[in-house]
Amino acid sequence: MWKSFAEKKIRFRRGQLYLIVAAPGVGKSVLAQTYALHSRARSLYLTMDADKHTTCVRIVQAAYLITQEAAEEGIEQGAEWAAEALKSVPWLKYAFPSGPDVHEIVEHVWAYAEVQGDWPDIIWVDNLDNVDCDEGENGRKTVMSDLQKLAHKTGSAVVVLHHAEGKYDDGHETIPQSGILGKVAKTPSMVLTGCLGGFPGQMFWSVVKNRFGPADPSGRGVRAELWSDLQYMQITDKSDV
């Protein structure tokens, strides 16, 4: 997918649970959707953070490298090219549950398998704070444990998006493993934390935990550099900028 991810041994293996953490606005959802769109891995993307219209706009933007305004205009006018963009990603299926608990998430996964005839390669959960559970850290930890069981049961990679503690909300500071909201890093096989770089579009994704490769809990020792152009919903390696 991205050379910088491969160099740092960042890979979503089937049957494992993963966590991606960043402040609002850094681009964790864009990162996840870009990966889902361009990796061509059979994916079920459960989004509680965006509606159907916004998601369609993002797909059209990414397909044609156009602005949000142009994509919205094409969709609203029923343009054939916009419809073709939405048909061009048959490997990616979306669901839009509102505040689901783990049981409802499992129902969406079972429904996917019934229609598609197999489990997805990757299940994306965007994001943990929108999953209904008991209050406090124990509730989130229970959700993560249940999602790990789902990964083992289905053989799918389950990738969960999540927030950092409030002091990292500006998005510019490297997030260590200790800075993850709710201390839910124990269960996943790999944890990535993201922050913005010093140049427009620059972003760093730190491997703070990885059972299958190098990691640094401080977030500074093992990190991949990517570049984003959110106007066109693109994330690329530095060499492609």
C-alpha positions as CSV (number, residue, x, y, z in Angstrom):
1,M,0.0,0.0,0.0
2,W,2.5,2.6,1.2
3,K,6.3,2.0,1.1
4,S,6.8,3.8,4.3
5,F,4.4,1.4,6.1
6,A,6.1,-1.6,4.6
7,E,9.5,-0.4,5.7
8,K,8.2,-0.1,9.3
9,K,6.5,-3.5,9.2
10,I,3.1,-1.9,9.4
11,R,0.7,-4.5,8.1
12,F,-2.9,-5.6,8.9
13,R,-2.8,-9.3,9.3
14,R,-6.0,-11.3,9.2
15,G,-7.3,-12.7,12.5
16,Q,-5.7,-9.8,14.6
17,L,-7.0,-6.7,16.3
18,Y,-5.4,-3.2,15.5
19,L,-5.8,0.3,16.9
20,I,-5.3,3.6,15.1
21,V,-5.2,6.7,17.4
22,A,-5.0,10.4,16.5
23,A,-6.5,13.7,17.5
24,P,-9.6,15.0,15.5
25,G,-8.5,16.5,12.2
26,V,-5.2,14.7,11.8
27,G,-6.7,12.3,9.3
28,K,-7.2,8.9,10.9
29,S,-10.5,8.3,9.1
30,V,-9.0,9.5,5.8
31,L,-6.0,7.1,6.4
32,A,-8.4,4.2,7.0
33,Q,-10.7,4.9,4.0
34,T,-7.7,5.5,1.7
35,Y,-6.3,2.2,2.7
36,A,-9.7,0.5,2.3
37,L,-10.2,2.1,-1.2
38,H,-6.7,1.4,-2.6
39,S,-5.6,-1.8,-1.0
40,R,-8.5,-3.7,-2.7
41,A,-8.8,-5.8,0.4
42,R,-12.4,-7.0,0.8
43,S,-13.6,-4.6,3.5
44,L,-16.6,-3.9,5.7
45,Y,-16.3,-0.3,6.9
46,L,-18.5,0.5,9.9
47,T,-18.7,4.3,10.2
48,M,-20.4,6.0,13.1
49,D,-18.6,9.3,12.4
50,A,-20.0,10.1,8.9
51,D,-23.2,9.8,7.0
52,K,-23.9,8.1,3.6
53,H,-23.7,11.4,1.7
54,T,-20.3,12.4,3.1
55,T,-18.9,8.9,2.5
56,C,-20.1,9.0,-1.2
57,V,-18.5,12.4,-1.6
58,R,-15.2,11.1,-0.3
59,I,-15.2,8.1,-2.6
60,V,-15.9,10.3,-5.7
61,Q,-13.2,12.8,-4.6
62,A,-10.6,10.0,-4.3
63,A,-11.6,8.4,-7.6
64,Y,-11.3,11.5,-9.7
65,L,-8.9,13.7,-7.6
66,I,-11.5,16.5,-7.4
67,T,-12.6,18.8,-4.7
68,Q,-15.4,18.2,-2.2
69,E,-17.5,20.8,-4.0
70,A,-17.1,19.2,-7.4
71,A,-17.9,15.7,-6.0
72,E,-21.0,17.0,-4.3
73,E,-22.2,18.7,-7.4
74,G,-21.8,15.5,-9.4
75,I,-23.7,13.4,-6.9
76,E,-26.5,15.9,-6.5
77,Q,-27.0,16.2,-10.2
78,G,-26.9,12.5,-10.7
79,A,-23.9,12.6,-13.0
80,E,-23.0,9.3,-14.7
81,W,-19.3,9.7,-13.8
82,A,-20.1,10.1,-10.1
83,A,-22.3,7.0,-10.2
84,E,-19.5,5.1,-11.9
85,A,-17.0,6.1,-9.2
86,L,-19.3,4.6,-6.6
87,K,-19.6,1.4,-8.6
88,S,-15.8,1.1,-9.1
89,V,-15.0,-0.2,-5.5
90,P,-17.0,-3.4,-5.2
91,W,-14.6,-4.8,-2.6
92,L,-15.6,-2.0,-0.1
93,K,-18.9,-2.2,1.7
94,Y,-20.1,0.4,4.2
95,A,-22.6,0.2,7.1
96,F,-23.8,3.3,9.1
97,P,-24.9,2.1,12.5
98,S,-25.7,4.8,15.1
99,G,-24.1,4.0,18.5
100,P,-24.0,0.3,18.0
101,D,-23.0,-2.2,20.7
102,V,-20.7,-5.1,19.9
103,H,-23.7,-7.3,19.3
104,E,-24.9,-5.0,16.5
105,I,-21.4,-4.9,15.0
106,V,-21.3,-8.7,14.9
107,E,-24.7,-8.7,13.2
108,H,-23.4,-6.4,10.4
109,V,-20.4,-8.7,10.0
110,W,-22.7,-11.8,9.8
111,A,-24.9,-10.0,7.2
112,Y,-21.8,-9.2,5.1
113,A,-20.8,-12.8,5.1
114,E,-24.3,-14.0,4.2
115,V,-24.4,-11.7,1.2
116,Q,-20.8,-12.0,0.1
117,G,-20.3,-15.7,0.9
118,D,-17.2,-15.1,3.0
119,W,-15.8,-13.0,5.8
120,P,-14.2,-9.6,5.0
121,D,-10.4,-9.4,4.9
122,I,-10.7,-6.2,7.1
123,I,-13.4,-4.9,9.4
124,W,-13.0,-1.2,10.1
125,V,-14.6,0.3,13.2
126,D,-14.8,4.1,13.1
127,N,-14.6,4.8,16.0
128,L,-14.4,3.3,19.5
129,D,-16.0,6.2,21.3
130,N,-19.2,5.7,19.3
131,V,-19.6,2.0,20.3
132,D,-22.2,1.6,23.0
133,C,-20.7,0.2,26.2
134,D,-20.4,0.6,30.0
135,E,-19.0,3.9,31.1
136,G,-15.3,4.3,31.8
137,E,-12.1,2.5,30.8
138,N,-13.5,-1.0,31.6
139,G,-16.3,-0.5,29.1
140,R,-13.9,0.3,26.3
141,K,-11.6,-2.5,27.3
142,T,-14.4,-5.0,27.2
143,V,-15.3,-3.8,23.7
144,M,-11.7,-4.3,22.5
145,S,-11.7,-7.8,24.0
146,D,-14.9,-8.6,22.2
147,L,-13.6,-7.2,18.9
148,Q,-10.4,-9.3,19.3
149,K,-12.7,-12.4,19.7
150,L,-14.5,-11.3,16.5
151,A,-11.1,-11.1,14.7
152,H,-10.2,-14.6,15.8
153,K,-13.7,-16.1,15.0
154,T,-13.9,-14.6,11.5
155,G,-10.2,-14.6,10.5
156,S,-10.6,-10.9,9.6
157,A,-8.3,-8.1,10.6
158,V,-10.3,-5.8,12.8
159,V,-9.0,-2.2,12.8
160,V,-10.4,0.2,15.4
161,L,-10.1,4.0,15.2
162,H,-9.8,5.9,18.5
163,H,-8.9,9.2,20.2
164,A,-6.0,10.3,22.3
165,E,-6.1,12.0,25.6
166,G,-7.1,15.6,25.6
167,K,-3.6,17.1,25.9
168,Y,-2.8,15.8,22.4
169,D,-5.9,17.4,20.7
170,D,-3.9,20.0,18.8
171,G,-2.7,17.1,16.6
172,H,1.0,18.3,16.4
173,E,2.5,16.4,19.3
174,T,3.7,12.8,19.0
175,I,1.3,10.5,21.0
176,P,3.0,7.8,23.1
177,Q,1.3,4.6,24.0
178,S,0.5,6.1,27.4
179,G,-1.4,8.9,25.7
180,I,-4.2,6.7,24.3
181,L,-7.6,7.6,25.7
182,G,-8.9,4.9,28.1
183,K,-5.7,2.8,28.2
184,V,-7.0,0.3,25.6
185,A,-3.6,-0.6,24.1
186,K,-3.2,-4.0,25.8
187,T,-5.4,-6.1,23.5
188,P,-4.4,-5.0,20.0
189,S,-1.5,-6.7,18.2
190,M,-0.4,-3.3,16.8
191,V,-1.1,0.3,17.8
192,L,-0.5,3.3,15.5
193,T,-0.6,6.9,16.7
194,G,-0.7,9.8,14.3
195,C,0.3,13.4,14.4
196,L,0.9,16.3,12.0
197,G,4.3,17.3,10.8
198,G,5.9,20.7,10.4
199,F,4.9,21.1,6.8
200,P,1.4,21.4,5.3
201,G,0.1,17.8,4.5
202,Q,2.9,16.1,6.4
203,M,1.9,13.4,8.9
204,F,3.7,10.8,11.0
205,W,2.3,7.4,12.1
206,S,4.1,6.0,15.1
207,V,4.2,2.3,15.9
208,V,3.9,2.3,19.6
209,K,3.2,-1.4,19.8
210,N,3.7,-4.3,17.4
211,R,3.8,-8.0,18.1
212,F,5.1,-8.7,14.6
213,G,7.8,-6.0,14.2
214,P,9.6,-3.0,15.7
215,A,7.9,-0.6,18.0
216,D,8.7,2.2,20.4
217,P,6.1,3.1,23.1
218,S,7.4,6.7,23.1
219,G,6.2,7.1,19.5
220,R,9.4,8.6,18.3
221,G,11.6,5.6,17.5
222,V,9.5,3.8,14.8
223,R,7.3,6.0,12.6
224,A,6.2,6.2,9.0
225,E,6.0,9.5,7.1
226,L,3.0,10.1,4.9
227,W,1.7,13.2,3.1
228,S,-2.0,14.1,2.8
229,D,-4.0,16.3,0.5
230,L,-7.4,16.3,2.2
231,Q,-8.9,18.6,-0.5
232,Y,-8.7,15.6,-2.8
233,M,-8.8,12.8,-0.2
234,Q,-5.3,11.5,-1.0
235,I,-2.6,10.1,1.2
236,T,0.7,9.2,-0.4
237,D,4.3,8.4,0.4
238,K,6.8,11.2,0.6
239,S,8.4,10.0,-2.7
240,D,5.1,10.4,-4.5
241,V,4.6,14.1,-3.4
